[in-house]
């Protein structure tokens, strides 16, 4: 009687060309079928989701005109900043650096003026 262990020991790990080809083709076939099934699931799910209609009660009201919103200052900000011989971009950079070095949010700091020293 030939057992699977004896058969495997007799083959000594060698596969002939026909067996290796069939095993490779079966592997490719299973992977290809798995990809096709996954694609089918995605297409079906997409069709189900796109077929759902939004009821009029749930639809957002986009037709309402926006009222003028009054700009409020951030908590802690106060007054205006006077710039002397410097551009706003440089002033913003300096304020950000100072806030970072102090470890405080920029809206908790009060800058009165920024002047370029020449």
FENTADA-V106763 format. One record per pair of residues at least 12 apart in sequence whose ideal C-beta (glycine too) atoms are under 10 Angstrom apart, sorted by the first residue. I is the first residue (numbers start at 1). J is the second residue. If there is no record, write none. Layout:
# FENTADA-V106763
{{I | J} {I | J}}
This chain:
# FENTADA-V106763
{{73 | 107} {74 | 105} {74 | 106} {74 | 107} {74 | 108} {75 | 105} {75 | 107} {75 | 108} {76 | 104} {76 | 105} {76 | 106} {76 | 107} {76 | 108} {76 | 109} {76 | 110} {77 | 106} {77 | 107} {77 | 108} {77 | 109} {77 | 110} {77 | 111} {78 | 107} {78 | 110} {78 | 111} {78 | 112} {79 | 110} {79 | 111} {79 | 112} {80 | 111} {80 | 112} {80 | 113} {81 | 95} {81 | 110} {81 | 111} {81 | 112} {81 | 113} {81 | 114} {82 | 111} {82 | 112} {82 | 113} {82 | 114} {82 | 115} {83 | 111} {83 | 113} {83 | 114} {83 | 115} {83 | 116} {84 | 113} {84 | 114} {84 | 115} {84 | 116} {84 | 117} {85 | 114} {85 | 115} {85 | 116} {85 | 117} {85 | 118} {86 | 113} {86 | 114} {86 | 115} {86 | 116} {87 | 116} {88 | 114} {90 | 114} {90 | 116} {91 | 111} {91 | 113} {91 | 114} {91 | 115} {91 | 116} {92 | 106} {92 | 114} {94 | 111} {94 | 114} {94 | 116} {95 | 109} {95 | 111} {95 | 114} {98 | 111} {98 | 114} {99 | 111}}
